[in-house]
């Protein structure tokens, strides 16, 4: 297991990893676009972000773990759209992805923000395409809020911990 990284002293120079599944790319792209724009309002330029594309949502947790273990990132964000295509049980994929992302952050102590959506019923007609296109803009903004807020709160925890050690 990796040792905790001193977020307080390194967060200003550490980066944010953004992992995006390629399935339904035109929809999922909206999350990245909104994330980058919202992070800019919170003082994070796109220059401190690294972007990674993977085939599908199932591949996100492994990439998240490897990136988190690198020590280079203050946070990792994953986004994708897991839909019921009628071929497999999307619930199993969704559960594996979300559980995997939670496990990564618990094992590495690097926050992992999930913007992986798993709609109950998704249809490829214009109404659903449009809804999720717009909804991923909302999810990107929410992911940015969670990312910036989590980094800030972990810095506060680190500061408290360092103060207790020094005392």
N, C-alpha and C positions, 0 to 999 in steps of 0.2 A: 504494500500500500504506500502511496506517495505521501510524503510529509506535507503538512500545510505550508502554504506559501504566504509570506508576509505581505498581505494586501496593502497595508498602509504605506509601506515604503516603495512598493513596486507598481501600484495600480496606475500611476501617472504615466509609466513607460510601458505597461503591459497592454495587450491588444484585446480585441473582442473577436471571437470566431463566430461566423454565421454560416450554418450548414443548411442547404436547401435541397429538398428532393426535386427531381426532374419531372415526375409525373404531374400532369396538369400545370406545367411550367408557367403558362400565361396567367394563371390564377395565382399561383404561389409567388410569382415575381412581385406581386403587389405587397406582400408582407415585407419583403426585403426593401422595396422602395419606401414604404411608410416607416420601417424601422430606421433606415438611414436618415430620413428627414427628421424624425422625432429625436433621434440621438443627437443630431446637430443642434436642436433647440436646447439640449441638456449639456452642451459643451463638448460633445464627442464628435470629432471630424471623421469623415469616411476614411481618412488616412490611417486611423488606428484600428481599422476593421479588415479582417481577411475573410474572403468569401469562398465557400466550397460547395460544389454541386455533387450530389450522389444520385444513384439511380432512383431509389424510392425511399420512403420513410423508414423502412426496415433497416436500411444501411446507416441511418443517422446515429444511433447510439454508439456503434463502434468508432465512427469518426469522432464523435464527441469525446469519447474516452481517450483516444489517442491524442487529441488536441489538448484536452484538459491536463493530461499527464505531462505534456511538454513543458509546462511551467511558463509558457509564453503568454497565456491568456488569463485575463481577469474574469472572463465569463465566456460561456459558449451558448449560442442560440441555435435551436433547430426548428425548421419549419417544413411542413409538408401537408398533403391532403390525402388521407386514406379513405377510399370510397368502396362501397359495396358494388363490386363489378359482377357479382353473380358467379364468379369462378371459385373464390375462396371465402372463408368467413372473415370479413374485415375486422370483426371484433378481436380475433386472435392477434392479428397484426397490430392493431391499435394498442391493445394491452401490452404486447411485447415492446413496442416502441416507447410508450409512456413509462413503463416499469424500468426499461433499460436506461432511459434518460435520468430517472430518479436515482437509480443505482450508481450511475456515473458521478453525479454530484455528491452522493454520500461517500463514495469510495475516494474521490479525488479532492474533495473539499473545494472544488471550483463550481460556482453556480452554473446550472444548466437551465436555460429558459426554454420552455416548450411553446411553440406556436404550431403544433401539429394538430390539425383539425380532423375529426373523425365523424362526419355527419351520418346520422341514422339512415337517411335516404337521400342519395345524390343521383340526379339524372342529368344527362349531358345536354338537355335542352336549354334554350337561351335564358329562361327564367332562373334556373339554378346556376348556370354559368355566371350570369350577371350578379346574382346574390352573393356568391362566394368570391367573385372578383372584388366586389366592394367590401365584403366582410374581411378579406385578408388585409385590406388597408387598415381596418380597425384593429385586427390582431397584430399587425406590425407595430402600430402605435402602442398598443398595450404591452407588447414584448419589450419595446424600448423603455417604457416606464418601469417594468419589472426589472430589467437589466440594470439600468442606472440606479434605481432604488436599492437593489440588492447589493451592488458594489459599494454604494454609500454606507449601507447598514453594516456590511462586513468590515468596512474601514473603522466604523465606530466600535464594533466588537473588538477588533484588533487593538484599537487605541486603549480601550478599557483593560484588556488583557496585558498590554505592555505596561500600563500604569501600575497594575497590581504586581507585576514581576519586578518593576523598578522599586516598589515600596518596600 
